[in-house]
Structure formats: structure tokens, C-alpha cells
Amino acid sequence: MTSQDILEKEIPAVLAQKPELGKDINSIIHFDITGDNGGKWTLDLTKSSDWVSKGATGEPKMTITVSNDDFVKIRQKTLNAQMAAMQGKLKFKPMDMGLAMKLAKLLS
């Protein structure tokens, strides 16, 4: 599994099953995934479909920076997201705790 799988397949599948999660977040989020299998993606939850696109587009409410390995570990629940943030492995810019908590529901 890679960040690309999570962002392009798993997150849209979750949003298709639970559209209320996207409506609750209602923001543009940029993902800056570092390391092997990294890249940039945009999660646009202001739209009703086609939420994920490759590259950084639009004006994000938050940018999340994390390595591919750590992002996969967080998704697989082998790395706690709060611990990763405290260790500097998971960065939010700007830090919006409310938005981060809503995103956690989508990613868990």
C-alpha cells in the first residue's frame, strides 16, 4: 500500500459510503507526501464528487506533510497520528485542531 492508494482509492471509497464526513470538513486540504512513493495531492471536500486530484490545486485550508511510510502506518493503525504529530513526523500548516480531528475521522 502507498499514499497514492490511500488518497486516490481508499479515501474516495470512504467518502462515497459516508458523504457526511466530506460535508462536515468542507475544505480543501493539500497532502505533501515525502520520500519514496511520495507526491502532492489535493483533497477538495467543497465538491460533491471527484474529491482527490494529483498536484496541489486551489487554496488549501490546511497542508499536511508526512512521509509515505508514516502515512501508510497511520492508515494501517500501526502508528498513532497524535504521537506522529508530537514527534514531528506529521505536520499540519496551519494547525487547525478542529479540522485535524475531522480529518482523523475520515482517515481512520
PyMOL commands that set and color helices and strands:
alter all, ss='L'
color gray80, all
select helices_A, chain A and resi 3-17+19-25+68-75+81-86+97-107
alter helices_A, ss='H'
color red, helices_A
select strands_A, chain A and resi 28-34+39-44+52-54+62-67+90-93
alter strands_A, ss='S'
color yellow, strands_A
deselect
rebuild
show_as cartoon
